[in-house]
Amino acid sequence: MSLLGSGIFKGMAVTLKNFVGSYFDKERLTTKEYAWRTNDKLPEKAGDYPKEEAEQLSDTTTVTHYSRNFPMLLHDQGEPMDTVRCVACQICERECPPQCIYIEKSTDKKERSGNKAQFYPAKFDIDVSVCMSCQICVEVCPFDAIVMNSQFELSTPDRFGGLLLRRDDLLKSNDYYHKIHPEEAAARDKRIADEKAAKEAKKKAAEAAKKKAAEAKAKAEAEAKAKEEAEAANKPTETSEIPSAEPPATSSTQPEKEESAE
């Protein structure tokens, strides 16, 4: 017969064993020193942490390809602001549950990667002290411009301004995205390429249909014009007949006058 509540004590014993063992077993240590921290001092701002190079892929970290923390803005190859995907549509700002995103749209447009000119974010701020990593901003973005970063070391002595990430802090290259989330990035790039190819094919088909319709219209107009000319050439010339003038009516009294004169 088991003692009432013995299962609770057994569970607590397992928890205590794991808790004590985590301080001595190297395989179970959950935190390790970060290679990029120098002089044991924290950066003044979260954006001052090293970007991309040796950030999350070191063997001394526990970050996996499936981890996510805070959003980042993607740009393609080239200068970040010349190839940034964001067009400042502000959908993510409106849909963000904790309202931690702030965007200001530019007043001018830029041509990027050979595409038509688009607006760009003059300001794009995310308060990571409020962000809850829900990924809703990623799901609603129609341009695949915002994805989740796996960066976790963002400690600063300033809990307000230090945890406010600016646009330049959020910008990351697509190559970096492939490093931290290779499967997700490959699938996203494939989908973008397929959508672009489908759009180009649809555009070519529409242009071909428009050209074919214009040719058919021109052919029909030419045939109608030729038919009208043929009908005009075969139609006989109609001369209008002038009616002859009727002789003036003679008065019946004239011969009587002549007879009486004789």
C-alpha positions in Angstrom: 0.0 0.0 0.0 1.5 3.3 -1.1 1.6 6.3 1.2 -0.8 9.1 0.2 1.2 11.8 -1.7 4.3 9.6 -2.2 4.3 10.4 -5.9 4.7 14.1 -5.2 7.7 13.4 -3.0 9.3 11.1 -5.7 8.8 13.9 -8.3 10.3 16.5 -6.0 13.3 14.1 -5.4 13.9 13.8 -9.2 13.7 17.6 -9.6 16.2 18.1 -6.7 18.5 15.5 -8.2 18.5 17.3 -11.6 18.9 20.7 -10.0 22.0 19.7 -8.0 23.4 17.7 -10.9 23.2 20.7 -13.2 25.9 22.5 -11.2 28.4 19.6 -11.5 27.7 17.7 -14.7 29.2 19.6 -17.7 26.8 18.0 -20.1 23.9 19.5 -18.3 25.1 23.0 -17.9 22.5 25.2 -19.5 24.6 28.4 -19.9 28.2 28.9 -21.1 30.5 31.9 -21.6 29.9 33.9 -24.7 32.9 34.3 -26.9 32.0 37.9 -28.0 31.8 39.3 -24.5 35.0 41.3 -23.8 36.3 42.5 -20.5 33.2 41.1 -18.8 31.3 44.3 -19.6 27.8 44.5 -21.2 27.2 46.8 -24.2 25.3 49.9 -23.5 22.7 49.0 -26.1 21.4 45.7 -27.4 22.3 46.9 -30.9 25.9 47.1 -30.0 26.3 43.3 -29.8 28.3 41.8 -32.8 26.2 41.1 -35.8 26.2 38.0 -37.9 29.8 36.9 -37.5 30.2 34.3 -34.7 26.9 35.4 -33.2 24.9 32.3 -32.6 26.7 29.5 -34.4 29.5 28.9 -32.0 29.9 25.4 -30.5 29.8 27.0 -27.1 26.1 28.0 -27.4 23.0 26.0 -27.1 21.0 27.7 -29.9 19.5 25.4 -32.5 18.1 26.1 -35.9 14.6 26.0 -34.6 15.0 28.6 -31.9 13.6 32.1 -32.2 13.8 35.2 -30.1 13.2 38.6 -31.7 12.4 39.9 -35.2 14.9 41.1 -37.7 14.7 42.8 -41.1 16.0 41.0 -44.2 17.9 42.6 -47.0 19.3 40.9 -50.1 22.9 41.1 -51.5 24.2 44.6 -51.6 23.9 47.6 -49.5 21.3 47.0 -46.8 19.1 50.1 -47.5 19.4 49.5 -51.3 18.1 45.9 -51.0 15.9 45.9 -47.9 12.7 44.1 -48.6 10.5 46.2 -46.2 8.3 48.8 -48.0 7.0 50.3 -44.7 3.4 49.1 -45.3 3.0 49.1 -41.5 0.9 45.9 -41.4 3.2 44.4 -38.8 2.9 47.5 -36.7 -0.9 47.3 -36.7 -1.0 43.6 -36.0 1.6 43.5 -33.2 -0.3 42.4 -30.0 2.0 44.2 -27.5 2.4 47.2 -29.9 6.2 47.1 -29.7 6.9 48.0 -33.4 7.1 51.6 -34.6 7.5 52.5 -38.3 7.8 55.7 -40.2 7.4 55.6 -44.0 9.8 57.5 -46.2 8.6 60.4 -48.2 10.4 59.3 -51.3 10.8 56.0 -53.2 13.8 53.9 -54.2 14.4 51.4 -56.9 15.7 48.1 -55.4 17.1 45.1 -57.1 15.7 46.1 -60.5 12.2 46.3 -59.2 9.9 49.3 -59.4 10.4 52.2 -57.0 9.0 51.5 -53.5 8.8 53.3 -50.2 11.2 52.2 -47.5 11.2 52.5 -43.7 12.7 55.8 -42.6 12.4 54.5 -39.0 11.8 51.0 -37.9 12.1 50.4 -34.1 11.3 47.3 -32.0 11.2 47.4 -28.2 12.5 44.0 -27.3 11.7 44.6 -23.6 8.0 44.4 -24.7 8.2 41.9 -27.6 6.8 38.5 -26.7 8.3 36.7 -29.8 4.8 35.6 -31.0 6.0 35.8 -34.7 2.7 37.4 -35.8 4.7 40.1 -37.6 6.4 37.4 -39.6 3.1 35.7 -40.6 1.4 38.9 -41.7 4.3 40.4 -43.7 3.4 40.2 -47.5 7.0 40.8 -48.6 8.9 38.3 -46.5 10.8 41.2 -45.1 10.7 40.3 -41.4 11.7 37.0 -39.8 12.7 35.8 -36.4 16.3 36.0 -35.2 17.8 33.5 -32.8 20.0 36.0 -31.0 19.5 35.7 -27.2 22.4 37.7 -25.7 20.9 41.2 -25.5 21.6 42.1 -21.8 22.2 45.8 -21.2 22.5 48.0 -18.1 19.8 50.3 -19.6 16.4 48.6 -19.5 14.7 51.3 -21.6 16.7 52.9 -24.4 19.2 50.0 -24.4 16.6 47.5 -25.4 15.2 49.6 -28.2 16.5 48.1 -31.5 16.7 50.6 -34.3 16.4 50.0 -38.1 20.1 49.5 -38.6 20.3 47.2 -35.6 17.5 45.0 -37.1 18.9 44.8 -40.6 20.4 41.3 -41.4 21.4 39.8 -44.7 19.6 36.9 -46.3 22.9 34.9 -46.1 22.8 35.2 -42.3 19.2 34.0 -42.3 20.3 30.9 -44.2 23.0 30.3 -41.5 20.7 30.4 -38.5 17.5 28.9 -40.1 18.8 27.0 -43.2 15.7 24.9 -43.9 13.2 27.7 -43.3 15.3 30.2 -45.4 15.6 27.7 -48.3 11.9 27.0 -48.3 11.1 30.7 -48.1 13.5 31.6 -51.0 12.0 28.8 -53.1 8.5 30.1 -52.5 9.5 33.6 -53.4 11.3 32.3 -56.6 8.2 30.3 -57.6 5.8 33.2 -57.0 8.1 35.5 -59.1 8.3 32.9 -61.9 4.5 32.5 -61.8 4.0 36.3 -61.9 6.4 36.7 -64.8 4.7 33.8 -66.7 1.3 35.4 -66.1 2.6 38.7 -67.3 4.0 37.2 -70.5 0.8 35.3 -71.1 -1.3 38.5 -70.6 1.1 40.4 -73.0 0.8 37.6 -75.6 -3.0 37.6 -75.3 -3.1 41.4 -75.6 -0.9 41.2 -78.7 -3.0 38.5 -80.2 -6.2 40.4 -79.6 -4.7 43.5 -81.1 -3.6 41.6 -84.2 -7.1 40.0 -84.5 -8.7 43.4 -84.2 -6.4 44.9 -86.8 -7.1 42.0 -89.2 -10.9 42.4 -88.7 -10.7 46.1 -89.4 -8.6 45.5 -92.5 -11.0 42.9 -93.8 -14.0 45.2 -93.1 -12.3 48.1 -94.9 -11.4 45.9 -98.0 -15.0 44.7 -98.1 -16.4 48.2 -98.1 -14.0 49.2 -100.9 -15.0 46.2 -103.0 -18.7 47.0 -102.5 -18.1 50.6 -103.5 -16.2 49.5 -106.7 -18.9 47.1 -107.8 -21.9 49.4 -107.2 -23.3 50.8 -110.6 -23.4 54.6 -111.0 -27.0 55.8 -110.8 -27.8 58.9 -113.0 -30.6 61.0 -111.8 -33.4 61.5 -114.5 -34.5 65.1 -115.1 -38.3 65.2 -115.6 -39.4 67.0 -118.9 -41.3 70.2 -118.7 -45.0 69.9 -119.6 -46.3 72.1 -122.5 -48.3 75.0 -121.3 -52.1 74.4 -121.2 -53.9 76.2 -124.0 -57.1 78.0 -123.2 -60.2 76.6 -124.7 -61.6 80.0 -125.5 -58.8 81.0 -127.9 -60.1 79.1 -131.0 -63.6 80.4 -130.3 -62.2 83.9 -130.4 -60.4 83.3 -133.7 -63.6 81.8 -135.3 -65.7 84.8 -134.2 -63.1 87.1 -135.7 -63.5 85.5 -139.1 
